[in-house]
Amino acid sequence: MAKVKITQIKSKNGATKRQIANLTGLGLRKMHQTVEVELTPVTNGMLQKVLHLVKVEEI
C-alpha cells in the first residue's frame, strides 16, 4: 500500500462530530500536525470526509 502524509490545515471548530471523529481516527489532534498513514480503503474513506480540513501528500 502507498503511504500518505496528512497535515491538518483548518480548525475543527464548526466541524461535525463525525468529522472530528475522523480527524482523531487519523491521528490528528491539533492544527499543523502531520501524520503518515497507509492508504487503505478505510483511511481513504476517512480522508474523503475531512478533505476540506487537511492537506494530503503522497510519499
Distance bins in CASP14 RR format, pairs under 12 A and 6 or more apart:
PFRMAT RR
TARGET T0000
AUTHOR 0000-0000-0000
RMODE 2
METHOD distances of the structure
MODEL  1
1 36 0 0 0 0 0 1 0 0 0 0 0
1 37 0 0 0 0 1 0 0 0 0 0 0
1 38 1 0 1 0 0 0 0 0 0 0 0
1 39 1 0 1 0 0 0 0 0 0 0 0
1 40 1 0 0 1 0 0 0 0 0 0 0
1 41 0 0 0 0 1 0 0 0 0 0 0
1 42 0 0 0 0 0 1 0 0 0 0 0
1 43 0 0 0 0 1 0 0 0 0 0 0
1 44 0 0 0 0 0 1 0 0 0 0 0
1 58 0 0 0 0 0 1 0 0 0 0 0
1 59 0 0 0 0 0 1 0 0 0 0 0
2 36 0 0 0 0 0 1 0 0 0 0 0
2 37 0 0 0 0 0 1 0 0 0 0 0
2 38 1 0 0 1 0 0 0 0 0 0 0
2 39 1 0 1 0 0 0 0 0 0 0 0
2 40 0 0 0 0 1 0 0 0 0 0 0
2 43 0 0 0 0 0 1 0 0 0 0 0
2 44 0 0 0 0 0 1 0 0 0 0 0
2 56 0 0 0 0 0 1 0 0 0 0 0
2 57 0 0 0 0 0 1 0 0 0 0 0
2 58 1 0 0 1 0 0 0 0 0 0 0
2 59 1 0 0 1 0 0 0 0 0 0 0
3 35 0 0 0 0 0 1 0 0 0 0 0
3 36 1 0 1 0 0 0 0 0 0 0 0
3 37 1 0 0 1 0 0 0 0 0 0 0
3 38 1 0 1 0 0 0 0 0 0 0 0
3 39 1 0 0 1 0 0 0 0 0 0 0
3 40 0 0 0 0 0 1 0 0 0 0 0
3 43 0 0 0 0 0 1 0 0 0 0 0
3 56 0 0 0 0 0 1 0 0 0 0 0
3 57 0 0 0 0 1 0 0 0 0 0 0
3 58 1 0 0 1 0 0 0 0 0 0 0
3 59 1 0 1 0 0 0 0 0 0 0 0
4 26 0 0 0 0 0 1 0 0 0 0 0
4 34 0 0 0 0 0 1 0 0 0 0 0
4 35 0 0 0 0 1 0 0 0 0 0 0
4 36 1 0 0 1 0 0 0 0 0 0 0
4 37 1 0 0 1 0 0 0 0 0 0 0
4 38 0 0 0 0 1 0 0 0 0 0 0
4 39 1 0 1 0 0 0 0 0 0 0 0
4 40 0 0 0 0 0 1 0 0 0 0 0
4 43 1 0 0 1 0 0 0 0 0 0 0
4 44 0 0 0 0 1 0 0 0 0 0 0
4 46 0 0 0 0 0 1 0 0 0 0 0
4 47 1 0 0 1 0 0 0 0 0 0 0
4 51 0 0 0 0 0 1 0 0 0 0 0
4 54 0 0 0 0 1 0 0 0 0 0 0
4 55 0 0 0 0 0 1 0 0 0 0 0
4 56 1 0 1 0 0 0 0 0 0 0 0
4 57 1 0 0 1 0 0 0 0 0 0 0
4 58 1 0 1 0 0 0 0 0 0 0 0
4 59 1 0 0 1 0 0 0 0 0 0 0
5 26 0 0 0 0 0 1 0 0 0 0 0
5 28 0 0 0 0 0 1 0 0 0 0 0
5 33 0 0 0 0 0 1 0 0 0 0 0
5 34 1 0 1 0 0 0 0 0 0 0 0
5 35 1 0 0 1 0 0 0 0 0 0 0
5 36 1 0 1 0 0 0 0 0 0 0 0
5 37 0 0 0 0 1 0 0 0 0 0 0
5 38 0 0 0 0 0 1 0 0 0 0 0
5 39 0 0 0 0 0 1 0 0 0 0 0
5 47 0 0 0 0 0 1 0 0 0 0 0
5 54 0 0 0 0 0 1 0 0 0 0 0
5 55 0 0 0 0 1 0 0 0 0 0 0
5 56 1 0 0 1 0 0 0 0 0 0 0
5 57 1 0 1 0 0 0 0 0 0 0 0
5 58 1 0 0 1 0 0 0 0 0 0 0
5 59 1 0 1 0 0 0 0 0 0 0 0
6 22 0 0 0 0 0 1 0 0 0 0 0
6 23 0 0 0 0 1 0 0 0 0 0 0
6 25 0 0 0 0 0 1 0 0 0 0 0
6 26 1 0 0 1 0 0 0 0 0 0 0
6 27 0 0 0 0 1 0 0 0 0 0 0
6 28 1 0 0 1 0 0 0 0 0 0 0
6 32 0 0 0 0 0 1 0 0 0 0 0
6 33 0 0 0 0 1 0 0 0 0 0 0
6 34 1 0 0 1 0 0 0 0 0 0 0
6 35 1 0 1 0 0 0 0 0 0 0 0
6 36 1 0 0 1 0 0 0 0 0 0 0
6 37 1 0 0 1 0 0 0 0 0 0 0
6 38 0 0 0 0 0 1 0 0 0 0 0
6 39 0 0 0 0 1 0 0 0 0 0 0
6 43 0 0 0 0 1 0 0 0 0 0 0
6 44 0 0 0 0 0 1 0 0 0 0 0
6 46 0 0 0 0 1 0 0 0 0 0 0
6 47 1 0 0 1 0 0 0 0 0 0 0
6 50 0 0 0 0 1 0 0 0 0 0 0
6 51 0 0 0 0 0 1 0 0 0 0 0
6 53 0 0 0 0 1 0 0 0 0 0 0
6 54 1 0 1 0 0 0 0 0 0 0 0
6 55 1 0 0 1 0 0 0 0 0 0 0
6 56 1 0 1 0 0 0 0 0 0 0 0
6 57 0 0 0 0 1 0 0 0 0 0 0
6 58 0 0 0 0 0 1 0 0 0 0 0
6 59 0 0 0 0 0 1 0 0 0 0 0
7 23 0 0 0 0 0 1 0 0 0 0 0
7 26 0 0 0 0 0 1 0 0 0 0 0
7 27 0 0 0 0 0 1 0 0 0 0 0
7 28 0 0 0 0 1 0 0 0 0 0 0
7 30 0 0 0 0 0 1 0 0 0 0 0
7 31 0 0 0 0 1 0 0 0 0 0 0
7 32 1 0 0 1 0 0 0 0 0 0 0
7 33 1 0 0 1 0 0 0 0 0 0 0
7 34 1 0 1 0 0 0 0 0 0 0 0
7 35 0 0 0 0 1 0 0 0 0 0 0
7 36 0 0 0 0 0 1 0 0 0 0 0
7 37 0 0 0 0 0 1 0 0 0 0 0
7 47 0 0 0 0 0 1 0 0 0 0 0
7 50 0 0 0 0 0 1 0 0 0 0 0
7 53 0 0 0 0 0 1 0 0 0 0 0
7 54 1 0 0 1 0 0 0 0 0 0 0
7 55 1 0 1 0 0 0 0 0 0 0 0
7 56 0 0 0 0 1 0 0 0 0 0 0
7 57 1 0 0 1 0 0 0 0 0 0 0
8 15 0 0 0 0 0 1 0 0 0 0 0
8 19 0 0 0 0 0 1 0 0 0 0 0
8 20 0 0 0 0 0 1 0 0 0 0 0
8 22 0 0 0 0 0 1 0 0 0 0 0
8 23 1 0 0 1 0 0 0 0 0 0 0
8 24 0 0 0 0 0 1 0 0 0 0 0
8 26 0 0 0 0 1 0 0 0 0 0 0
8 27 0 0 0 0 1 0 0 0 0 0 0
8 28 1 0 1 0 0 0 0 0 0 0 0
8 29 0 0 0 0 1 0 0 0 0 0 0
8 30 1 0 0 1 0 0 0 0 0 0 0
8 31 1 0 1 0 0 0 0 0 0 0 0
8 32 1 0 0 1 0 0 0 0 0 0 0
8 33 1 0 1 0 0 0 0 0 0 0 0
8 34 0 0 0 0 1 0 0 0 0 0 0
8 35 0 0 0 0 1 0 0 0 0 0 0
8 47 0 0 0 0 0 1 0 0 0 0 0
8 50 0 0 0 0 1 0 0 0 0 0 0
8 51 0 0 0 0 0 1 0 0 0 0 0
8 52 0 0 0 0 0 1 0 0 0 0 0
8 53 1 0 0 1 0 0 0 0 0 0 0
8 54 1 0 1 0 0 0 0 0 0 0 0
8 55 0 0 0 0 1 0 0 0 0 0 0
8 56 0 0 0 0 0 1 0 0 0 0 0
9 23 0 0 0 0 0 1 0 0 0 0 0
9 28 0 0 0 0 0 1 0 0 0 0 0
9 30 0 0 0 0 0 1 0 0 0 0 0
9 31 1 0 0 1 0 0 0 0 0 0 0
9 32 1 0 0 1 0 0 0 0 0 0 0
9 33 0 0 0 0 0 1 0 0 0 0 0
9 34 0 0 0 0 0 1 0 0 0 0 0
9 50 0 0 0 0 0 1 0 0 0 0 0
9 51 0 0 0 0 0 1 0 0 0 0 0
9 52 0 0 0 0 1 0 0 0 0 0 0
9 53 1 0 0 1 0 0 0 0 0 0 0
9 54 1 0 0 1 0 0 0 0 0 0 0
9 55 1 0 1 0 0 0 0 0 0 0 0
9 56 0 0 0 0 0 1 0 0 0 0 0
9 57 0 0 0 0 0 1 0 0 0 0 0
10 19 0 0 0 0 0 1 0 0 0 0 0
10 23 0 0 0 0 0 1 0 0 0 0 0
10 28 0 0 0 0 0 1 0 0 0 0 0
10 30 0 0 0 0 0 1 0 0 0 0 0
10 31 1 0 0 1 0 0 0 0 0 0 0
10 32 0 0 0 0 0 1 0 0 0 0 0
10 50 0 0 0 0 1 0 0 0 0 0 0
10 51 0 0 0 0 0 1 0 0 0 0 0
10 52 1 0 0 1 0 0 0 0 0 0 0
10 53 1 0 1 0 0 0 0 0 0 0 0
10 54 1 0 0 1 0 0 0 0 0 0 0
10 55 0 0 0 0 1 0 0 0 0 0 0
11 19 0 0 0 0 0 1 0 0 0 0 0
11 20 0 0 0 0 0 1 0 0 0 0 0
11 23 0 0 0 0 0 1 0 0 0 0 0
11 28 0 0 0 0 0 1 0 0 0 0 0
11 30 0 0 0 0 1 0 0 0 0 0 0
11 31 1 0 0 1 0 0 0 0 0 0 0
11 32 0 0 0 0 0 1 0 0 0 0 0
11 50 0 0 0 0 0 1 0 0 0 0 0
11 52 0 0 0 0 0 1 0 0 0 0 0
11 53 1 0 0 1 0 0 0 0 0 0 0
11 54 0 0 0 0 0 1 0 0 0 0 0
12 18 0 0 0 0 0 1 0 0 0 0 0
12 19 1 0 0 1 0 0 0 0 0 0 0
12 20 1 0 1 0 0 0 0 0 0 0 0
12 21 0 0 0 0 0 1 0 0 0 0 0
12 22 0 0 0 0 1 0 0 0 0 0 0
12 23 1 0 1 0 0 0 0 0 0 0 0
12 24 0 0 0 0 1 0 0 0 0 0 0
12 26 0 0 0 0 0 1 0 0 0 0 0
12 28 0 0 0 0 1 0 0 0 0 0 0
12 29 0 0 0 0 1 0 0 0 0 0 0
12 30 0 0 0 0 1 0 0 0 0 0 0
12 31 0 0 0 0 1 0 0 0 0 0 0
12 33 0 0 0 0 0 1 0 0 0 0 0
12 50 0 0 0 0 1 0 0 0 0 0 0
12 52 0 0 0 0 0 1 0 0 0 0 0
12 53 1 0 0 1 0 0 0 0 0 0 0
12 54 0 0 0 0 0 1 0 0 0 0 0
13 19 0 0 0 0 0 1 0 0 0 0 0
13 20 0 0 0 0 1 0 0 0 0 0 0
13 23 0 0 0 0 0 1 0 0 0 0 0
13 30 0 0 0 0 0 1 0 0 0 0 0
13 31 0 0 0 0 0 1 0 0 0 0 0
13 53 0 0 0 0 0 1 0 0 0 0 0
14 20 0 0 0 0 1 0 0 0 0 0 0
14 52 0 0 0 0 0 1 0 0 0 0 0
14 53 0 0 0 0 0 1 0 0 0 0 0
15 21 0 0 0 0 1 0 0 0 0 0 0
15 22 0 0 0 0 1 0 0 0 0 0 0
15 23 1 0 0 1 0 0 0 0 0 0 0
15 24 0 0 0 0 0 1 0 0 0 0 0
15 28 0 0 0 0 0 1 0 0 0 0 0
15 49 0 0 0 0 1 0 0 0 0 0 0
15 50 1 0 0 1 0 0 0 0 0 0 0
15 52 0 0 0 0 1 0 0 0 0 0 0
15 53 1 0 0 1 0 0 0 0 0 0 0
15 54 0 0 0 0 0 1 0 0 0 0 0
16 22 0 0 0 0 1 0 0 0 0 0 0
16 23 0 0 0 0 0 1 0 0 0 0 0
16 49 0 0 0 0 1 0 0 0 0 0 0
16 50 0 0 0 0 1 0 0 0 0 0 0
16 52 0 0 0 0 0 1 0 0 0 0 0
16 53 0 0 0 0 0 1 0 0 0 0 0
17 23 0 0 0 0 0 1 0 0 0 0 0
17 24 0 0 0 0 0 1 0 0 0 0 0
17 49 0 0 0 0 0 1 0 0 0 0 0
18 24 0 0 0 0 0 1 0 0 0 0 0
18 25 0 0 0 0 0 1 0 0 0 0 0
18 45 0 0 0 0 0 1 0 0 0 0 0
18 46 0 0 0 0 0 1 0 0 0 0 0
18 48 0 0 0 0 0 1 0 0 0 0 0
18 49 1 0 0 1 0 0 0 0 0 0 0
18 50 0 0 0 0 1 0 0 0 0 0 0
19 25 0 0 0 0 0 1 0 0 0 0 0
19 26 0 0 0 0 0 1 0 0 0 0 0
19 28 0 0 0 0 0 1 0 0 0 0 0
19 46 0 0 0 0 1 0 0 0 0 0 0
19 47 0 0 0 0 0 1 0 0 0 0 0
19 48 0 0 0 0 0 1 0 0 0 0 0
19 49 1 0 0 1 0 0 0 0 0 0 0
19 50 1 0 1 0 0 0 0 0 0 0 0
19 51 0 0 0 0 0 1 0 0 0 0 0
19 52 0 0 0 0 1 0 0 0 0 0 0
19 53 1 0 0 1 0 0 0 0 0 0 0
19 54 0 0 0 0 0 1 0 0 0 0 0
20 26 0 0 0 0 0 1 0 0 0 0 0
20 27 0 0 0 0 0 1 0 0 0 0 0
20 28 0 0 0 0 1 0 0 0 0 0 0
20 29 0 0 0 0 0 1 0 0 0 0 0
20 46 0 0 0 0 0 1 0 0 0 0 0
20 49 0 0 0 0 0 1 0 0 0 0 0
20 50 0 0 0 0 1 0 0 0 0 0 0
20 53 0 0 0 0 1 0 0 0 0 0 0
21 27 0 0 0 0 0 1 0 0 0 0 0
21 28 0 0 0 0 0 1 0 0 0 0 0
21 46 0 0 0 0 1 0 0 0 0 0 0
21 49 0 0 0 0 1 0 0 0 0 0 0
21 50 0 0 0 0 1 0 0 0 0 0 0
22 28 0 0 0 0 1 0 0 0 0 0 0
22 42 0 0 0 0 0 1 0 0 0 0 0
22 43 0 0 0 0 1 0 0 0 0 0 0
22 44 0 0 0 0 0 1 0 0 0 0 0
22 45 0 0 0 0 1 0 0 0 0 0 0
22 46 1 0 1 0 0 0 0 0 0 0 0
22 47 0 0 0 0 1 0 0 0 0 0 0
22 48 0 0 0 0 1 0 0 0 0 0 0
22 49 1 0 1 0 0 0 0 0 0 0 0
22 50 1 0 1 0 0 0 0 0 0 0 0
22 51 0 0 0 0 0 1 0 0 0 0 0
22 52 0 0 0 0 0 1 0 0 0 0 0
22 53 0 0 0 0 1 0 0 0 0 0 0
22 54 0 0 0 0 1 0 0 0 0 0 0
23 29 1 0 0 1 0 0 0 0 0 0 0
23 30 0 0 0 0 1 0 0 0 0 0 0
23 31 0 0 0 0 0 1 0 0 0 0 0
23 33 0 0 0 0 1 0 0 0 0 0 0
23 35 0 0 0 0 0 1 0 0 0 0 0
23 46 0 0 0 0 1 0 0 0 0 0 0
23 47 0 0 0 0 0 1 0 0 0 0 0
23 49 0 0 0 0 1 0 0 0 0 0 0
23 50 1 0 1 0 0 0 0 0 0 0 0
23 51 0 0 0 0 0 1 0 0 0 0 0
23 52 0 0 0 0 0 1 0 0 0 0 0
23 53 1 0 0 1 0 0 0 0 0 0 0
23 54 1 0 0 1 0 0 0 0 0 0 0
24 30 0 0 0 0 0 1 0 0 0 0 0
24 33 0 0 0 0 0 1 0 0 0 0 0
24 35 0 0 0 0 0 1 0 0 0 0 0
24 46 0 0 0 0 1 0 0 0 0 0 0
24 50 0 0 0 0 0 1 0 0 0 0 0
25 35 0 0 0 0 1 0 0 0 0 0 0
25 37 0 0 0 0 1 0 0 0 0 0 0
25 42 0 0 0 0 1 0 0 0 0 0 0
25 43 0 0 0 0 1 0 0 0 0 0 0
25 45 0 0 0 0 0 1 0 0 0 0 0
25 46 1 0 0 1 0 0 0 0 0 0 0
25 47 0 0 0 0 0 1 0 0 0 0 0
25 49 0 0 0 0 0 1 0 0 0 0 0
25 50 0 0 0 0 1 0 0 0 0 0 0
26 33 0 0 0 0 0 1 0 0 0 0 0
26 34 0 0 0 0 0 1 0 0 0 0 0
26 35 1 0 0 1 0 0 0 0 0 0 0
26 36 0 0 0 0 0 1 0 0 0 0 0
26 37 1 0 0 1 0 0 0 0 0 0 0
26 38 0 0 0 0 0 1 0 0 0 0 0
26 39 0 0 0 0 0 1 0 0 0 0 0
26 40 0 0 0 0 0 1 0 0 0 0 0
26 42 0 0 0 0 0 1 0 0 0 0 0
26 43 1 0 0 1 0 0 0 0 0 0 0
26 44 0 0 0 0 0 1 0 0 0 0 0
26 45 0 0 0 0 0 1 0 0 0 0 0
26 46 1 0 1 0 0 0 0 0 0 0 0
26 47 1 0 0 1 0 0 0 0 0 0 0
26 48 0 0 0 0 0 1 0 0 0 0 0
26 49 0 0 0 0 0 1 0 0 0 0 0
26 50 1 0 0 1 0 0 0 0 0 0 0
26 51 0 0 0 0 0 1 0 0 0 0 0
26 53 0 0 0 0 0 1 0 0 0 0 0
26 54 1 0 0 1 0 0 0 0 0 0 0
26 56 0 0 0 0 0 1 0 0 0 0 0
27 33 1 0 0 1 0 0 0 0 0 0 0
27 34 0 0 0 0 0 1 0 0 0 0 0
27 35 1 0 1 0 0 0 0 0 0 0 0
27 36 0 0 0 0 0 1 0 0 0 0 0
27 37 1 0 0 1 0 0 0 0 0 0 0
27 43 0 0 0 0 0 1 0 0 0 0 0
27 46 0 0 0 0 0 1 0 0 0 0 0
27 47 0 0 0 0 0 1 0 0 0 0 0
27 50 0 0 0 0 0 1 0 0 0 0 0
27 54 0 0 0 0 0 1 0 0 0 0 0
28 34 0 0 0 0 1 0 0 0 0 0 0
28 35 1 0 0 1 0 0 0 0 0 0 0
28 36 0 0 0 0 0 1 0 0 0 0 0
28 37 0 0 0 0 0 1 0 0 0 0 0
28 43 0 0 0 0 0 1 0 0 0 0 0
28 46 0 0 0 0 0 1 0 0 0 0 0
28 47 0 0 0 0 0 1 0 0 0 0 0
28 50 0 0 0 0 1 0 0 0 0 0 0
28 53 0 0 0 0 1 0 0 0 0 0 0
28 54 1 0 0 1 0 0 0 0 0 0 0
28 55 0 0 0 0 0 1 0 0 0 0 0
28 56 0 0 0 0 0 1 0 0 0 0 0
29 35 0 0 0 0 1 0 0 0 0 0 0
31 53 0 0 0 0 1 0 0 0 0 0 0
31 54 0 0 0 0 0 1 0 0 0 0 0
31 55 0 0 0 0 0 1 0 0 0 0 0
32 53 0 0 0 0 0 1 0 0 0 0 0
32 54 0 0 0 0 0 1 0 0 0 0 0
32 55 0 0 0 0 1 0 0 0 0 0 0
33 53 0 0 0 0 0 1 0 0 0 0 0
33 54 0 0 0 0 0 1 0 0 0 0 0
33 55 0 0 0 0 0 1 0 0 0 0 0
34 54 0 0 0 0 1 0 0 0 0 0 0
34 55 0 0 0 0 1 0 0 0 0 0 0
34 56 0 0 0 0 0 1 0 0 0 0 0
34 57 0 0 0 0 1 0 0 0 0 0 0
34 59 0 0 0 0 0 1 0 0 0 0 0
35 43 0 0 0 0 0 1 0 0 0 0 0
35 46 0 0 0 0 0 1 0 0 0 0 0
35 47 0 0 0 0 0 1 0 0 0 0 0
35 54 0 0 0 0 1 0 0 0 0 0 0
35 55 0 0 0 0 0 1 0 0 0 0 0
35 56 0 0 0 0 0 1 0 0 0 0 0
35 57 0 0 0 0 0 1 0 0 0 0 0
35 59 0 0 0 0 0 1 0 0 0 0 0
36 43 0 0 0 0 0 1 0 0 0 0 0
36 56 0 0 0 0 0 1 0 0 0 0 0
36 57 0 0 0 0 1 0 0 0 0 0 0
36 58 0 0 0 0 0 1 0 0 0 0 0
36 59 1 0 0 1 0 0 0 0 0 0 0
37 43 1 0 1 0 0 0 0 0 0 0 0
37 44 0 0 0 0 1 0 0 0 0 0 0
37 45 0 0 0 0 0 1 0 0 0 0 0
37 46 0 0 0 0 1 0 0 0 0 0 0
37 47 0 0 0 0 1 0 0 0 0 0 0
37 54 0 0 0 0 0 1 0 0 0 0 0
37 56 0 0 0 0 1 0 0 0 0 0 0
37 57 0 0 0 0 0 1 0 0 0 0 0
37 58 0 0 0 0 0 1 0 0 0 0 0
37 59 0 0 0 0 1 0 0 0 0 0 0
38 44 0 0 0 0 0 1 0 0 0 0 0
38 47 0 0 0 0 0 1 0 0 0 0 0
38 58 0 0 0 0 0 1 0 0 0 0 0
38 59 0 0 0 0 0 1 0 0 0 0 0
39 45 0 0 0 0 0 1 0 0 0 0 0
39 46 0 0 0 0 0 1 0 0 0 0 0
39 47 0 0 0 0 1 0 0 0 0 0 0
39 48 0 0 0 0 0 1 0 0 0 0 0
39 56 0 0 0 0 1 0 0 0 0 0 0
39 57 0 0 0 0 0 1 0 0 0 0 0
39 58 0 0 0 0 1 0 0 0 0 0 0
39 59 0 0 0 0 1 0 0 0 0 0 0
40 46 0 0 0 0 1 0 0 0 0 0 0
40 47 0 0 0 0 0 1 0 0 0 0 0
41 47 0 0 0 0 0 1 0 0 0 0 0
41 48 0 0 0 0 0 1 0 0 0 0 0
42 48 0 0 0 0 0 1 0 0 0 0 0
42 49 0 0 0 0 0 1 0 0 0 0 0
43 49 0 0 0 0 0 1 0 0 0 0 0
43 50 0 0 0 0 0 1 0 0 0 0 0
43 54 0 0 0 0 0 1 0 0 0 0 0
43 56 0 0 0 0 0 1 0 0 0 0 0
44 50 0 0 0 0 0 1 0 0 0 0 0
44 51 0 0 0 0 0 1 0 0 0 0 0
44 56 0 0 0 0 1 0 0 0 0 0 0
45 51 0 0 0 0 1 0 0 0 0 0 0
45 56 0 0 0 0 0 1 0 0 0 0 0
46 53 0 0 0 0 0 1 0 0 0 0 0
46 54 0 0 0 0 1 0 0 0 0 0 0
46 56 0 0 0 0 0 1 0 0 0 0 0
47 53 0 0 0 0 1 0 0 0 0 0 0
47 54 1 0 0 1 0 0 0 0 0 0 0
47 55 0 0 0 0 0 1 0 0 0 0 0
47 56 1 0 0 1 0 0 0 0 0 0 0
47 57 0 0 0 0 0 1 0 0 0 0 0
47 58 0 0 0 0 0 1 0 0 0 0 0
48 54 0 0 0 0 0 1 0 0 0 0 0
48 56 0 0 0 0 0 1 0 0 0 0 0
50 56 0 0 0 0 1 0 0 0 0 0 0
END
